[in-house]
Amino acid sequence: TRPQLALSAEDIGKRTGLKKRAVGVIISDLVKLGVLKKDKSRKTNRSNRTYRFYQLNSKWPYFNELKNLVLKIAPPSFPKIERGLARLGRVKLAVVTGVFLSLDNTRVDIMVVGDDIDFKRFSDFIKRLEGDLGVELRYVVLGTEEFRYRFDMFDRFVHDILEYPHRKLINKIKN
């Protein structure tokens, strides 16, 4: 299983738009119910404030039902993801699988093939997606020539991604 994303109360407040006090009460209740668990990591900022992180408790009896409910209510917006990827450089191919299609045991969740990719913007894009989905994403970025070489050489990694269930968001490569 993949690690769940851990967020601080401050991060949760920013993402939900709730006030700090309300977030604290809700987190406390969810920890008591076993829905959330305290993450072992802590982070101290410049003003010596320590932040505790929380994550979903995958051992909670209703974890899978909650995960399926959330994915049914708010499935990933593929057009939004496509627009975000198109702004990262000359993207020739973008393939999603894994968490985006509710599949377990895939090698990656997203594969991007292109040239002149802005890796700082790509990193920010991935962090936003991880925040929206609540999980760490597994991804690979390949240059166009490297992808073509690996595809033509029947590279197992590339072919596994393309032979198993996936969705192409951008496809400017003929294969």
CNS distance restraints for C-alpha pairs under 8 A (distance, minus, plus):
assign (resid   1 and name CA) (resid 104 and name CA) 7.94 0.50 0.50
assign (resid   1 and name CA) (resid 105 and name CA) 7.97 0.50 0.50
assign (resid   2 and name CA) (resid 135 and name CA) 7.57 0.50 0.50
assign (resid   2 and name CA) (resid 136 and name CA) 7.35 0.50 0.50
assign (resid   3 and name CA) (resid 135 and name CA) 6.75 0.50 0.50
assign (resid   3 and name CA) (resid 136 and name CA) 6.55 0.50 0.50
assign (resid   4 and name CA) (resid  55 and name CA) 6.41 0.50 0.50
assign (resid   4 and name CA) (resid  56 and name CA) 6.79 0.50 0.50
assign (resid   4 and name CA) (resid 134 and name CA) 6.55 0.50 0.50
assign (resid   4 and name CA) (resid 135 and name CA) 4.81 0.50 0.50
assign (resid   4 and name CA) (resid 136 and name CA) 6.43 0.50 0.50
assign (resid   5 and name CA) (resid  55 and name CA) 6.18 0.50 0.50
assign (resid   5 and name CA) (resid 130 and name CA) 7.41 0.50 0.50
assign (resid   5 and name CA) (resid 131 and name CA) 7.54 0.50 0.50
assign (resid   5 and name CA) (resid 134 and name CA) 5.34 0.50 0.50
assign (resid   5 and name CA) (resid 135 and name CA) 4.79 0.50 0.50
assign (resid   5 and name CA) (resid 136 and name CA) 5.91 0.50 0.50
assign (resid   6 and name CA) (resid  39 and name CA) 6.76 0.50 0.50
assign (resid   6 and name CA) (resid  53 and name CA) 5.61 0.50 0.50
assign (resid   6 and name CA) (resid  54 and name CA) 5.19 0.50 0.50
assign (resid   6 and name CA) (resid  55 and name CA) 4.61 0.50 0.50
assign (resid   6 and name CA) (resid  56 and name CA) 7.94 0.50 0.50
assign (resid   7 and name CA) (resid  11 and name CA) 5.88 0.50 0.50
assign (resid   7 and name CA) (resid  12 and name CA) 6.46 0.50 0.50
assign (resid   7 and name CA) (resid  53 and name CA) 5.01 0.50 0.50
assign (resid   7 and name CA) (resid  54 and name CA) 5.36 0.50 0.50
assign (resid   7 and name CA) (resid  55 and name CA) 6.48 0.50 0.50
assign (resid   8 and name CA) (resid  12 and name CA) 6.28 0.50 0.50
assign (resid   8 and name CA) (resid  51 and name CA) 6.21 0.50 0.50
assign (resid   8 and name CA) (resid  52 and name CA) 5.73 0.50 0.50
assign (resid   8 and name CA) (resid  53 and name CA) 4.29 0.50 0.50
assign (resid   8 and name CA) (resid  54 and name CA) 6.09 0.50 0.50
assign (resid   9 and name CA) (resid  13 and name CA) 6.10 0.50 0.50
assign (resid   9 and name CA) (resid  20 and name CA) 7.60 0.50 0.50
assign (resid   9 and name CA) (resid  23 and name CA) 6.54 0.50 0.50
assign (resid   9 and name CA) (resid  24 and name CA) 6.84 0.50 0.50
assign (resid   9 and name CA) (resid  27 and name CA) 7.67 0.50 0.50
assign (resid   9 and name CA) (resid  51 and name CA) 7.80 0.50 0.50
assign (resid   9 and name CA) (resid  52 and name CA) 7.44 0.50 0.50
assign (resid   9 and name CA) (resid  53 and name CA) 7.05 0.50 0.50
assign (resid   9 and name CA) (resid  54 and name CA) 7.62 0.50 0.50
assign (resid  10 and name CA) (resid  14 and name CA) 6.30 0.50 0.50
assign (resid  10 and name CA) (resid  20 and name CA) 7.10 0.50 0.50
assign (resid  11 and name CA) (resid  15 and name CA) 6.20 0.50 0.50
assign (resid  12 and name CA) (resid  16 and name CA) 6.04 0.50 0.50
assign (resid  12 and name CA) (resid  23 and name CA) 7.27 0.50 0.50
assign (resid  13 and name CA) (resid  17 and name CA) 5.50 0.50 0.50
assign (resid  13 and name CA) (resid  18 and name CA) 5.11 0.50 0.50
assign (resid  13 and name CA) (resid  19 and name CA) 6.30 0.50 0.50
assign (resid  13 and name CA) (resid  20 and name CA) 6.21 0.50 0.50
assign (resid  13 and name CA) (resid  23 and name CA) 6.08 0.50 0.50
assign (resid  14 and name CA) (resid  18 and name CA) 7.21 0.50 0.50
assign (resid  18 and name CA) (resid  22 and name CA) 6.39 0.50 0.50
assign (resid  18 and name CA) (resid  23 and name CA) 6.29 0.50 0.50
assign (resid  19 and name CA) (resid  23 and name CA) 6.27 0.50 0.50
assign (resid  20 and name CA) (resid  24 and name CA) 6.28 0.50 0.50
assign (resid  21 and name CA) (resid  25 and name CA) 6.42 0.50 0.50
assign (resid  22 and name CA) (resid  26 and name CA) 6.16 0.50 0.50
assign (resid  23 and name CA) (resid  27 and name CA) 5.97 0.50 0.50
assign (resid  24 and name CA) (resid  28 and name CA) 6.07 0.50 0.50
assign (resid  25 and name CA) (resid  29 and name CA) 6.25 0.50 0.50
assign (resid  26 and name CA) (resid  30 and name CA) 6.13 0.50 0.50
assign (resid  27 and name CA) (resid  31 and name CA) 6.06 0.50 0.50
assign (resid  27 and name CA) (resid  36 and name CA) 7.45 0.50 0.50
assign (resid  28 and name CA) (resid  32 and name CA) 6.28 0.50 0.50
assign (resid  29 and name CA) (resid  33 and name CA) 6.25 0.50 0.50
assign (resid  30 and name CA) (resid  34 and name CA) 6.15 0.50 0.50
assign (resid  30 and name CA) (resid  35 and name CA) 5.22 0.50 0.50
assign (resid  30 and name CA) (resid  36 and name CA) 5.51 0.50 0.50
assign (resid  31 and name CA) (resid  35 and name CA) 5.94 0.50 0.50
assign (resid  31 and name CA) (resid  36 and name CA) 4.74 0.50 0.50
assign (resid  31 and name CA) (resid  37 and name CA) 5.66 0.50 0.50
assign (resid  31 and name CA) (resid  38 and name CA) 7.58 0.50 0.50
assign (resid  34 and name CA) (resid  57 and name CA) 6.74 0.50 0.50
assign (resid  34 and name CA) (resid  60 and name CA) 6.06 0.50 0.50
assign (resid  35 and name CA) (resid  56 and name CA) 6.01 0.50 0.50
assign (resid  35 and name CA) (resid  57 and name CA) 5.51 0.50 0.50
assign (resid  35 and name CA) (resid  60 and name CA) 5.98 0.50 0.50
assign (resid  35 and name CA) (resid  63 and name CA) 7.62 0.50 0.50
assign (resid  36 and name CA) (resid  54 and name CA) 6.39 0.50 0.50
assign (resid  36 and name CA) (resid  55 and name CA) 5.50 0.50 0.50
assign (resid  36 and name CA) (resid  56 and name CA) 4.52 0.50 0.50
assign (resid  36 and name CA) (resid  57 and name CA) 5.04 0.50 0.50
assign (resid  37 and name CA) (resid  54 and name CA) 5.67 0.50 0.50
assign (resid  37 and name CA) (resid  55 and name CA) 5.63 0.50 0.50
assign (resid  37 and name CA) (resid  56 and name CA) 6.21 0.50 0.50
assign (resid  37 and name CA) (resid  57 and name CA) 5.49 0.50 0.50
assign (resid  38 and name CA) (resid  52 and name CA) 7.29 0.50 0.50
assign (resid  38 and name CA) (resid  53 and name CA) 6.08 0.50 0.50
assign (resid  38 and name CA) (resid  54 and name CA) 4.63 0.50 0.50
assign (resid  38 and name CA) (resid  55 and name CA) 6.59 0.50 0.50
assign (resid  39 and name CA) (resid  52 and name CA) 7.19 0.50 0.50
assign (resid  39 and name CA) (resid  53 and name CA) 5.19 0.50 0.50
assign (resid  39 and name CA) (resid  54 and name CA) 5.13 0.50 0.50
assign (resid  39 and name CA) (resid  55 and name CA) 6.37 0.50 0.50
assign (resid  40 and name CA) (resid  53 and name CA) 7.57 0.50 0.50
assign (resid  41 and name CA) (resid  52 and name CA) 7.03 0.50 0.50
assign (resid  41 and name CA) (resid  53 and name CA) 6.63 0.50 0.50
assign (resid  42 and name CA) (resid  50 and name CA) 6.55 0.50 0.50
assign (resid  42 and name CA) (resid  51 and name CA) 5.61 0.50 0.50
assign (resid  42 and name CA) (resid  52 and name CA) 5.11 0.50 0.50
assign (resid  42 and name CA) (resid  53 and name CA) 6.47 0.50 0.50
assign (resid  43 and name CA) (resid  50 and name CA) 5.57 0.50 0.50
assign (resid  43 and name CA) (resid  51 and name CA) 5.26 0.50 0.50
assign (resid  43 and name CA) (resid  52 and name CA) 7.02 0.50 0.50
assign (resid  44 and name CA) (resid  48 and name CA) 5.55 0.50 0.50
assign (resid  44 and name CA) (resid  49 and name CA) 5.39 0.50 0.50
assign (resid  44 and name CA) (resid  50 and name CA) 4.33 0.50 0.50
assign (resid  44 and name CA) (resid  51 and name CA) 6.26 0.50 0.50
assign (resid  45 and name CA) (resid  49 and name CA) 5.60 0.50 0.50
assign (resid  45 and name CA) (resid  50 and name CA) 6.71 0.50 0.50
assign (resid  57 and name CA) (resid  63 and name CA) 7.18 0.50 0.50
assign (resid  58 and name CA) (resid  63 and name CA) 5.70 0.50 0.50
assign (resid  58 and name CA) (resid  64 and name CA) 7.95 0.50 0.50
assign (resid  59 and name CA) (resid  63 and name CA) 6.91 0.50 0.50
assign (resid  62 and name CA) (resid  66 and name CA) 6.15 0.50 0.50
assign (resid  63 and name CA) (resid  67 and name CA) 6.15 0.50 0.50
assign (resid  64 and name CA) (resid  68 and name CA) 6.09 0.50 0.50
assign (resid  65 and name CA) (resid  69 and name CA) 6.07 0.50 0.50
assign (resid  66 and name CA) (resid  70 and name CA) 6.16 0.50 0.50
assign (resid  67 and name CA) (resid  71 and name CA) 6.24 0.50 0.50
assign (resid  68 and name CA) (resid  72 and name CA) 6.12 0.50 0.50
assign (resid  69 and name CA) (resid  73 and name CA) 6.14 0.50 0.50
assign (resid  70 and name CA) (resid  74 and name CA) 5.91 0.50 0.50
assign (resid  70 and name CA) (resid  75 and name CA) 7.73 0.50 0.50
assign (resid  71 and name CA) (resid  75 and name CA) 4.93 0.50 0.50
assign (resid  71 and name CA) (resid  76 and name CA) 7.76 0.50 0.50
assign (resid  76 and name CA) (resid  81 and name CA) 8.00 0.50 0.50
assign (resid  76 and name CA) (resid 100 and name CA) 6.56 0.50 0.50
assign (resid  76 and name CA) (resid 133 and name CA) 7.86 0.50 0.50
assign (resid  77 and name CA) (resid  81 and name CA) 6.30 0.50 0.50
assign (resid  78 and name CA) (resid  82 and name CA) 6.00 0.50 0.50
assign (resid  78 and name CA) (resid 169 and name CA) 7.08 0.50 0.50
assign (resid  79 and name CA) (resid  83 and name CA) 6.17 0.50 0.50
assign (resid  79 and name CA) (resid 169 and name CA) 7.82 0.50 0.50
assign (resid  80 and name CA) (resid  84 and name CA) 6.25 0.50 0.50
assign (resid  81 and name CA) (resid  85 and name CA) 6.16 0.50 0.50
assign (resid  82 and name CA) (resid  86 and name CA) 6.12 0.50 0.50
assign (resid  82 and name CA) (resid  94 and name CA) 7.91 0.50 0.50
assign (resid  82 and name CA) (resid 169 and name CA) 5.78 0.50 0.50
assign (resid  82 and name CA) (resid 170 and name CA) 6.83 0.50 0.50
assign (resid  83 and name CA) (resid  87 and name CA) 6.64 0.50 0.50
assign (resid  84 and name CA) (resid  88 and name CA) 7.09 0.50 0.50
assign (resid  84 and name CA) (resid 125 and name CA) 7.17 0.50 0.50
assign (resid  85 and name CA) (resid  89 and name CA) 7.89 0.50 0.50
assign (resid  85 and name CA) (resid  91 and name CA) 7.17 0.50 0.50
assign (resid  85 and name CA) (resid  94 and name CA) 7.70 0.50 0.50
assign (resid  85 and name CA) (resid 122 and name CA) 7.86 0.50 0.50
assign (resid  85 and name CA) (resid 125 and name CA) 7.99 0.50 0.50
assign (resid  86 and name CA) (resid  90 and name CA) 7.22 0.50 0.50
assign (resid  86 and name CA) (resid  91 and name CA) 6.08 0.50 0.50
assign (resid  88 and name CA) (resid 117 and name CA) 5.50 0.50 0.50
assign (resid  88 and name CA) (resid 118 and name CA) 5.49 0.50 0.50
assign (resid  88 and name CA) (resid 119 and name CA) 7.81 0.50 0.50
assign (resid  88 and name CA) (resid 121 and name CA) 6.41 0.50 0.50
assign (resid  88 and name CA) (resid 122 and name CA) 6.24 0.50 0.50
assign (resid  89 and name CA) (resid 114 and name CA) 7.17 0.50 0.50
assign (resid  89 and name CA) (resid 115 and name CA) 6.47 0.50 0.50
assign (resid  89 and name CA) (resid 116 and name CA) 5.27 0.50 0.50
assign (resid  89 and name CA) (resid 117 and name CA) 4.38 0.50 0.50
assign (resid  89 and name CA) (resid 118 and name CA) 6.11 0.50 0.50
assign (resid  90 and name CA) (resid 114 and name CA) 5.40 0.50 0.50
assign (resid  90 and name CA) (resid 115 and name CA) 5.22 0.50 0.50
assign (resid  90 and name CA) (resid 116 and name CA) 6.07 0.50 0.50
assign (resid  90 and name CA) (resid 117 and name CA) 6.63 0.50 0.50
assign (resid  91 and name CA) (resid 112 and name CA) 6.97 0.50 0.50
assign (resid  91 and name CA) (resid 113 and name CA) 5.91 0.50 0.50
assign (resid  91 and name CA) (resid 114 and name CA) 4.17 0.50 0.50
assign (resid  91 and name CA) (resid 115 and name CA) 6.51 0.50 0.50
assign (resid  91 and name CA) (resid 117 and name CA) 7.46 0.50 0.50
assign (resid  91 and name CA) (resid 170 and name CA) 7.54 0.50 0.50
assign (resid  92 and name CA) (resid 112 and name CA) 7.80 0.50 0.50
assign (resid  92 and name CA) (resid 113 and name CA) 5.61 0.50 0.50
assign (resid  92 and name CA) (resid 114 and name CA) 4.96 0.50 0.50
assign (resid  92 and name CA) (resid 115 and name CA) 7.93 0.50 0.50
assign (resid  92 and name CA) (resid 144 and name CA) 7.30 0.50 0.50
assign (resid  92 and name CA) (resid 170 and name CA) 6.59 0.50 0.50
assign (resid  92 and name CA) (resid 171 and name CA) 5.95 0.50 0.50
assign (resid  92 and name CA) (resid 172 and name CA) 4.86 0.50 0.50
assign (resid  92 and name CA) (resid 173 and name CA) 6.04 0.50 0.50
assign (resid  93 and name CA) (resid 111 and name CA) 7.84 0.50 0.50
assign (resid  93 and name CA) (resid 112 and name CA) 5.81 0.50 0.50
assign (resid  93 and name CA) (resid 113 and name CA) 4.93 0.50 0.50
assign (resid  93 and name CA) (resid 114 and name CA) 6.74 0.50 0.50
assign (resid  93 and name CA) (resid 168 and name CA) 7.24 0.50 0.50
assign (resid  93 and name CA) (resid 169 and name CA) 7.46 0.50 0.50
assign (resid  93 and name CA) (resid 170 and name CA) 4.95 0.50 0.50
assign (resid  93 and name CA) (resid 171 and name CA) 4.61 0.50 0.50
assign (resid  93 and name CA) (resid 172 and name CA) 6.05 0.50 0.50
assign (resid  93 and name CA) (resid 173 and name CA) 6.46 0.50 0.50
assign (resid  94 and name CA) (resid 110 and name CA) 7.17 0.50 0.50
assign (resid  94 and name CA) (resid 111 and name CA) 5.72 0.50 0.50
assign (resid  94 and name CA) (resid 112 and name CA) 4.57 0.50 0.50
assign (resid  94 and name CA) (resid 113 and name CA) 6.33 0.50 0.50
assign (resid  94 and name CA) (resid 168 and name CA) 5.78 0.50 0.50
assign (resid  94 and name CA) (resid 169 and name CA) 5.39 0.50 0.50
assign (resid  94 and name CA) (resid 170 and name CA) 4.89 0.50 0.50
assign (resid  94 and name CA) (resid 171 and name CA) 6.68 0.50 0.50
assign (resid  95 and name CA) (resid 110 and name CA) 5.60 0.50 0.50
assign (resid  95 and name CA) (resid 111 and name CA) 5.14 0.50 0.50
assign (resid  95 and name CA) (resid 112 and name CA) 6.56 0.50 0.50
assign (resid  95 and name CA) (resid 166 and name CA) 6.55 0.50 0.50
assign (resid  95 and name CA) (resid 167 and name CA) 5.60 0.50 0.50
assign (resid  95 and name CA) (resid 168 and name CA) 4.43 0.50 0.50
assign (resid  95 and name CA) (resid 169 and name CA) 5.94 0.50 0.50
assign (resid  95 and name CA) (resid 170 and name CA) 7.24 0.50 0.50
assign (resid  96 and name CA) (resid 100 and name CA) 6.28 0.50 0.50
assign (resid  96 and name CA) (resid 101 and name CA) 7.67 0.50 0.50
assign (resid  96 and name CA) (resid 109 and name CA) 5.60 0.50 0.50
assign (resid  96 and name CA) (resid 110 and name CA) 4.45 0.50 0.50
assign (resid  96 and name CA) (resid 111 and name CA) 6.53 0.50 0.50
assign (resid  96 and name CA) (resid 166 and name CA) 5.70 0.50 0.50
assign (resid  96 and name CA) (resid 167 and name CA) 5.34 0.50 0.50
assign (resid  96 and name CA) (resid 168 and name CA) 6.46 0.50 0.50
assign (resid  96 and name CA) (resid 169 and name CA) 7.30 0.50 0.50
assign (resid  97 and name CA) (resid 101 and name CA) 5.45 0.50 0.50
assign (resid  97 and name CA) (resid 102 and name CA) 7.95 0.50 0.50
assign (resid  97 and name CA) (resid 103 and name CA) 7.10 0.50 0.50
assign (resid  97 and name CA) (resid 106 and name CA) 7.37 0.50 0.50
assign (resid  97 and name CA) (resid 108 and name CA) 7.10 0.50 0.50
assign (resid  97 and name CA) (resid 109 and name CA) 4.88 0.50 0.50
assign (resid  97 and name CA) (resid 110 and name CA) 6.25 0.50 0.50
assign (resid  97 and name CA) (resid 161 and name CA) 7.81 0.50 0.50
assign (resid  97 and name CA) (resid 165 and name CA) 6.66 0.50 0.50
assign (resid  97 and name CA) (resid 166 and name CA) 4.60 0.50 0.50
assign (resid  97 and name CA) (resid 167 and name CA) 6.44 0.50 0.50
assign (resid  98 and name CA) (resid 102 and name CA) 5.97 0.50 0.50
assign (resid  98 and name CA) (resid 103 and name CA) 4.56 0.50 0.50
assign (resid  98 and name CA) (resid 104 and name CA) 6.01 0.50 0.50
assign (resid  98 and name CA) (resid 105 and name CA) 7.30 0.50 0.50
assign (resid  98 and name CA) (resid 106 and name CA) 5.37 0.50 0.50
assign (resid  98 and name CA) (resid 107 and name CA) 7.78 0.50 0.50
assign (resid  98 and name CA) (resid 108 and name CA) 6.50 0.50 0.50
assign (resid  98 and name CA) (resid 109 and name CA) 4.61 0.50 0.50
assign (resid  98 and name CA) (resid 110 and name CA) 7.84 0.50 0.50
assign (resid  98 and name CA) (resid 166 and name CA) 7.86 0.50 0.50
assign (resid  99 and name CA) (resid 103 and name CA) 5.77 0.50 0.50
assign (resid  99 and name CA) (resid 104 and name CA) 7.18 0.50 0.50
assign (resid  99 and name CA) (resid 109 and name CA) 6.02 0.50 0.50
assign (resid  99 and name CA) (resid 137 and name CA) 7.94 0.50 0.50
assign (resid 100 and name CA) (resid 109 and name CA) 6.84 0.50 0.50
assign (resid 101 and name CA) (resid 166 and name CA) 7.38 0.50 0.50
assign (resid 106 and name CA) (resid 161 and name CA) 7.83 0.50 0.50
assign (resid 107 and name CA) (resid 138 and name CA) 7.57 0.50 0.50
assign (resid 107 and name CA) (resid 157 and name CA) 7.82 0.50 0.50
assign (resid 107 and name CA) (resid 160 and name CA) 7.90 0.50 0.50
assign (resid 107 and name CA) (resid 161 and name CA) 7.21 0.50 0.50
assign (resid 108 and name CA) (resid 137 and name CA) 7.62 0.50 0.50
assign (resid 108 and name CA) (resid 138 and name CA) 4.76 0.50 0.50
assign (resid 108 and name CA) (resid 139 and name CA) 5.25 0.50 0.50
assign (resid 108 and name CA) (resid 140 and name CA) 7.14 0.50 0.50
assign (resid 108 and name CA) (resid 161 and name CA) 7.51 0.50 0.50
assign (resid 109 and name CA) (resid 137 and name CA) 6.10 0.50 0.50
assign (resid 109 and name CA) (resid 138 and name CA) 5.24 0.50 0.50
assign (resid 109 and name CA) (resid 139 and name CA) 5.72 0.50 0.50
assign (resid 110 and name CA) (resid 137 and name CA) 7.69 0.50 0.50
assign (resid 110 and name CA) (resid 138 and name CA) 6.73 0.50 0.50
assign (resid 110 and name CA) (resid 139 and name CA) 4.80 0.50 0.50
assign (resid 110 and name CA) (resid 140 and name CA) 6.63 0.50 0.50
assign (resid 111 and name CA) (resid 139 and name CA) 5.65 0.50 0.50
assign (resid 111 and name CA) (resid 140 and name CA) 4.93 0.50 0.50
assign (resid 111 and name CA) (resid 141 and name CA) 5.95 0.50 0.50
assign (resid 111 and name CA) (resid 142 and name CA) 7.78 0.50 0.50
assign (resid 112 and name CA) (resid 139 and name CA) 7.87 0.50 0.50
assign (resid 112 and name CA) (resid 140 and name CA) 6.32 0.50 0.50
assign (resid 112 and name CA) (resid 141 and name CA) 4.78 0.50 0.50
assign (resid 112 and name CA) (resid 142 and name CA) 6.32 0.50 0.50
assign (resid 113 and name CA) (resid 141 and name CA) 5.79 0.50 0.50
assign (resid 113 and name CA) (resid 142 and name CA) 4.79 0.50 0.50
assign (resid 113 and name CA) (resid 143 and name CA) 5.57 0.50 0.50
assign (resid 113 and name CA) (resid 144 and name CA) 5.71 0.50 0.50
assign (resid 113 and name CA) (resid 147 and name CA) 6.86 0.50 0.50
assign (resid 114 and name CA) (resid 141 and name CA) 7.72 0.50 0.50
assign (resid 114 and name CA) (resid 142 and name CA) 6.51 0.50 0.50
assign (resid 114 and name CA) (resid 143 and name CA) 5.06 0.50 0.50
assign (resid 114 and name CA) (resid 144 and name CA) 5.10 0.50 0.50
assign (resid 115 and name CA) (resid 143 and name CA) 5.49 0.50 0.50
assign (resid 115 and name CA) (resid 144 and name CA) 6.33 0.50 0.50
assign (resid 117 and name CA) (resid 122 and name CA) 7.51 0.50 0.50
assign (resid 118 and name CA) (resid 122 and name CA) 6.10 0.50 0.50
assign (resid 119 and name CA) (resid 123 and name CA) 5.94 0.50 0.50
assign (resid 120 and name CA) (resid 124 and name CA) 6.36 0.50 0.50
assign (resid 121 and name CA) (resid 125 and name CA) 6.05 0.50 0.50
assign (resid 122 and name CA) (resid 126 and name CA) 6.18 0.50 0.50
assign (resid 123 and name CA) (resid 127 and name CA) 6.24 0.50 0.50
assign (resid 124 and name CA) (resid 128 and name CA) 6.29 0.50 0.50
assign (resid 125 and name CA) (resid 129 and name CA) 6.33 0.50 0.50
assign (resid 126 and name CA) (resid 130 and name CA) 6.07 0.50 0.50
assign (resid 126 and name CA) (resid 137 and name CA) 7.39 0.50 0.50
assign (resid 127 and name CA) (resid 131 and name CA) 6.18 0.50 0.50
assign (resid 128 and name CA) (resid 132 and name CA) 6.25 0.50 0.50
assign (resid 129 and name CA) (resid 133 and name CA) 6.06 0.50 0.50
assign (resid 130 and name CA) (resid 134 and name CA) 5.48 0.50 0.50
assign (resid 130 and name CA) (resid 135 and name CA) 5.39 0.50 0.50
assign (resid 130 and name CA) (resid 136 and name CA) 5.57 0.50 0.50
assign (resid 130 and name CA) (resid 137 and name CA) 6.26 0.50 0.50
assign (resid 131 and name CA) (resid 135 and name CA) 7.24 0.50 0.50
assign (resid 142 and name CA) (resid 146 and name CA) 6.25 0.50 0.50
assign (resid 142 and name CA) (resid 147 and name CA) 5.89 0.50 0.50
assign (resid 143 and name CA) (resid 147 and name CA) 6.11 0.50 0.50
assign (resid 144 and name CA) (resid 148 and name CA) 6.21 0.50 0.50
assign (resid 145 and name CA) (resid 149 and name CA) 6.10 0.50 0.50
assign (resid 146 and name CA) (resid 150 and name CA) 6.06 0.50 0.50
assign (resid 147 and name CA) (resid 151 and name CA) 5.90 0.50 0.50
assign (resid 147 and name CA) (resid 158 and name CA) 7.84 0.50 0.50
assign (resid 148 and name CA) (resid 152 and name CA) 5.94 0.50 0.50
assign (resid 149 and name CA) (resid 153 and name CA) 6.08 0.50 0.50
assign (resid 150 and name CA) (resid 154 and name CA) 6.22 0.50 0.50
assign (resid 150 and name CA) (resid 155 and name CA) 5.04 0.50 0.50
assign (resid 150 and name CA) (resid 158 and name CA) 6.91 0.50 0.50
assign (resid 151 and name CA) (resid 155 and name CA) 5.86 0.50 0.50
assign (resid 151 and name CA) (resid 158 and name CA) 6.38 0.50 0.50
assign (resid 151 and name CA) (resid 159 and name CA) 6.91 0.50 0.50
assign (resid 154 and name CA) (resid 158 and name CA) 7.66 0.50 0.50
assign (resid 154 and name CA) (resid 159 and name CA) 6.55 0.50 0.50
assign (resid 155 and name CA) (resid 159 and name CA) 6.16 0.50 0.50
assign (resid 156 and name CA) (resid 160 and name CA) 5.83 0.50 0.50
assign (resid 157 and name CA) (resid 161 and name CA) 6.56 0.50 0.50
assign (resid 158 and name CA) (resid 162 and name CA) 6.45 0.50 0.50
assign (resid 159 and name CA) (resid 163 and name CA) 5.69 0.50 0.50
assign (resid 160 and name CA) (resid 164 and name CA) 6.02 0.50 0.50
assign (resid 161 and name CA) (resid 165 and name CA) 7.82 0.50 0.50
assign (resid 161 and name CA) (resid 166 and name CA) 7.22 0.50 0.50
assign (resid 162 and name CA) (resid 166 and name CA) 6.80 0.50 0.50
